Amino acid sequence: MSALGKSFVGLTGLLLLTIGYIYIFKDCWQPRCLKPFVEIGDRCYFFSSNKPPSFEYYRMVYKDRVFSVPVIMDWMHANFGCETIDPQARLVTIRSFHEMRLLSDYMRYRAHAQTHAIFWSGGHRGRLSDSKDVDHGTLKDFYWHQDSYPMNFTNFVPTEQPQRKFENGFCVYLEFMGEELVMGVEKCDRKIAFVCELN
C-alpha cells in the first residue's frame, strides 16, 4: 500500500474514532438545563421574574412552543405555569440550607429581587391526598407537593400567632429579609412571582 493510501486509512480511522467519541459523549457537552431553565448547583430552575422588570409576561420558546408566562400568579396557577413550561417542572422544593443559600445568591443578583422580592414555592399547609384534597388532620404541618412526610427543612420567620387559626394562609412563599431568603405563609390567591424546578 502506498504512503498516500496508508495516510488515508489512518485519517479515516481517526475520523471514525472521533465521531464515535462524539456520539458516546454528546450528552456531556449539552447543557443539563435548557432555556428558560438555569442550572444552580445540580438542579434546573425557572424564575418567572428572570427578565426585565418592565415586562408583565415572560415570552419564551421551549421545545418549539411559544409561551407567554405571567410573571406573577396565584399559587395554583403558578403550579400550572410550571407544568405548562415543562411537564416535569413544578414549584420549587427546598431540601437543605445549602440549596436555600444557592437559590438566595442567584435570586438576589439575577432574578430581579429588587422588584420581585417574594416568590411562590411548592410548600403548603397540610398533606395532599391523591385526589388533591387536603388531609385536615395534618394542617399543623407543612409539606412539599404530595410528599407523605412534613418538610424536613424549613426556615420560617418566627411571627406572632395569628388571631384566627390559619389566618395567614396555606401556601409557602420565599422572601428576602435583608440578605437572607426565608419562608413565609400567605393566602394562596395572592399574585406573586414564582420559582419552578425540573424533577
C-alpha positions as CSV (number, residue, x, y, z in Angstrom):
1,M,0.0,0.0,0.0
2,S,1.3,3.4,-0.9
3,A,2.1,6.1,1.7
4,L,-0.9,8.1,0.4
5,G,-3.2,5.1,0.9
6,K,-1.9,4.5,4.5
7,S,-2.4,8.1,5.5
8,F,-6.0,8.0,4.0
9,V,-6.8,4.8,6.1
10,G,-5.2,6.4,9.2
11,L,-7.2,9.6,8.7
12,T,-10.4,7.7,8.1
13,G,-9.8,5.7,11.2
14,L,-9.2,8.8,13.3
15,L,-12.3,10.5,11.9
16,L,-14.4,7.4,12.7
17,L,-13.0,7.3,16.2
18,T,-13.7,11.0,16.7
19,I,-17.3,10.6,15.5
20,G,-17.7,7.6,17.9
21,Y,-16.5,9.6,20.9
22,I,-18.8,12.5,19.9
23,Y,-21.8,10.1,19.7
24,I,-21.0,8.4,23.0
25,F,-20.2,11.6,25.0
26,K,-22.6,14.1,23.3
27,D,-24.8,14.3,26.4
28,C,-21.8,15.6,28.3
29,W,-21.4,18.6,26.0
30,Q,-25.0,19.6,26.1
31,P,-26.2,21.8,28.9
32,R,-28.2,19.9,31.6
33,C,-30.7,22.8,31.7
34,L,-32.2,24.1,28.6
35,K,-33.5,27.6,28.4
36,P,-35.5,29.1,30.1
37,F,-34.2,26.8,33.0
38,V,-30.9,27.7,34.6
39,E,-28.5,25.4,36.4
40,I,-27.9,26.1,40.0
41,G,-26.0,23.5,41.9
42,D,-27.1,20.2,40.5
43,R,-30.7,21.2,39.6
44,C,-32.6,23.2,36.9
45,Y,-34.8,26.2,37.9
46,F,-37.0,28.7,36.2
47,F,-37.7,32.1,37.7
48,S,-40.7,33.9,36.4
49,S,-39.1,37.2,37.3
50,N,-35.8,36.4,35.4
51,K,-36.5,39.1,32.8
52,P,-36.5,42.9,32.6
53,P,-38.8,44.2,35.4
54,S,-40.8,46.3,33.0
55,F,-42.4,43.2,31.3
56,E,-45.6,41.8,32.6
57,Y,-45.2,38.5,30.8
58,Y,-42.2,36.2,30.1
59,R,-42.3,35.4,26.4
60,M,-40.2,32.3,25.6
61,V,-39.7,29.4,23.2
62,Y,-39.3,26.0,24.8
63,K,-39.2,22.7,22.8
64,D,-40.5,24.6,19.7
65,R,-43.5,26.0,21.6
66,V,-44.0,29.7,22.3
67,F,-45.3,30.7,25.7
68,S,-46.3,33.9,27.4
69,V,-46.0,33.2,31.1
70,P,-47.2,35.8,33.5
71,V,-44.5,37.0,35.9
72,I,-46.9,37.0,38.9
73,M,-49.7,34.4,39.5
74,D,-51.6,32.9,42.4
75,W,-50.1,29.6,43.9
76,M,-52.4,27.2,42.0
77,H,-51.8,29.0,38.6
78,A,-48.1,29.2,39.3
79,N,-48.1,25.4,39.7
80,F,-49.9,25.0,36.3
81,G,-47.5,27.5,34.8
82,C,-44.5,25.3,35.8
83,E,-46.2,22.2,34.3
84,T,-47.0,24.2,31.1
85,I,-43.4,25.1,30.6
86,D,-42.3,21.5,31.0
87,P,-44.4,18.5,32.2
88,Q,-41.5,17.6,34.6
89,A,-41.5,21.0,36.2
90,R,-43.2,22.0,39.5
91,L,-42.9,24.8,42.0
92,V,-39.6,24.7,43.8
93,T,-38.9,22.3,46.8
94,I,-36.1,23.4,49.2
95,R,-34.3,20.4,50.6
96,S,-31.5,21.9,52.6
97,F,-29.8,25.1,53.9
98,H,-27.2,24.7,51.1
99,E,-29.9,24.7,48.4
100,M,-31.6,27.8,50.1
101,R,-28.2,29.6,50.0
102,L,-27.6,28.7,46.3
103,L,-31.1,30.0,45.4
104,S,-30.7,33.1,47.5
105,D,-27.4,34.0,45.8
106,Y,-28.9,33.5,42.4
107,M,-32.2,35.3,43.1
108,R,-30.5,38.3,44.7
109,Y,-28.4,39.1,41.7
110,R,-30.2,37.6,38.6
111,A,-33.9,37.3,39.3
112,H,-34.8,40.9,39.9
113,A,-35.3,40.5,43.7
114,Q,-35.4,44.3,43.9
115,T,-38.7,44.4,42.1
116,H,-40.0,40.9,43.0
117,A,-38.7,40.0,46.4
118,I,-41.4,37.4,47.1
119,F,-41.7,34.0,45.2
120,W,-44.1,31.1,45.5
121,S,-42.6,27.7,46.4
122,G,-44.2,24.3,46.3
123,G,-44.9,24.2,50.0
124,H,-48.3,24.2,51.6
125,R,-50.0,23.5,54.9
126,G,-51.5,20.0,55.2
127,R,-50.8,16.8,53.3
128,L,-52.5,16.4,49.9
129,S,-54.3,13.2,49.1
130,D,-54.2,11.6,45.6
131,S,-57.4,13.5,44.8
132,K,-55.6,16.8,45.6
133,D,-57.8,17.2,48.7
134,V,-56.2,18.3,52.0
135,D,-56.0,15.8,54.9
136,H,-57.4,18.1,57.6
137,G,-55.7,16.1,60.4
138,T,-52.3,17.3,59.0
139,L,-52.9,21.1,58.8
140,K,-50.5,21.9,61.7
141,D,-47.6,20.8,59.5
142,F,-46.2,21.9,56.1
143,Y,-45.5,19.6,53.1
144,W,-43.8,19.8,49.7
145,H,-46.3,18.9,46.9
146,Q,-47.7,15.5,47.5
147,D,-45.0,14.3,49.9
148,S,-46.2,11.9,52.6
149,Y,-44.0,13.4,55.3
150,P,-43.7,17.0,56.6
151,M,-40.9,19.3,55.4
152,N,-37.5,18.2,56.7
153,F,-36.0,21.7,56.2
154,T,-37.7,25.0,57.0
155,N,-36.6,28.5,57.8
156,F,-39.8,30.2,58.6
157,V,-39.5,33.6,60.3
158,P,-41.0,33.4,63.8
159,T,-44.1,35.6,63.9
160,E,-46.8,36.3,66.4
161,Q,-49.6,33.8,66.5
162,P,-52.5,35.0,64.2
163,Q,-55.7,35.9,66.0
164,R,-57.7,33.3,63.9
165,K,-56.5,29.8,63.1
166,F,-54.5,29.7,59.8
167,E,-55.3,33.4,59.2
168,N,-52.0,33.9,57.4
169,G,-52.9,31.3,54.7
170,F,-51.9,27.9,53.5
171,C,-49.2,28.4,50.8
172,V,-45.5,28.8,51.3
173,Y,-43.5,31.6,49.7
174,L,-39.8,32.6,49.7
175,E,-38.9,36.2,50.6
176,F,-35.8,38.2,51.1
177,M,-35.3,39.7,54.5
178,G,-32.0,41.6,54.3
179,E,-29.6,39.2,52.7
180,E,-31.5,36.0,53.8
181,L,-34.1,34.1,51.8
182,V,-36.7,33.0,54.3
183,M,-40.0,31.1,54.2
184,G,-43.4,32.6,55.0
185,V,-47.1,31.6,54.6
186,E,-49.7,33.5,52.7
187,K,-53.2,33.2,51.3
188,C,-52.9,31.1,48.1
189,D,-54.8,33.6,45.9
190,R,-52.2,36.3,46.3
191,K,-50.4,37.0,43.0
192,I,-46.6,37.0,43.2
193,A,-43.6,35.8,41.3
194,F,-42.7,32.1,41.4
195,V,-39.8,29.6,41.0
196,C,-40.1,26.2,39.2
197,E,-37.7,23.3,39.2
198,L,-37.3,20.3,37.0
199,N,-37.9,17.0,38.7
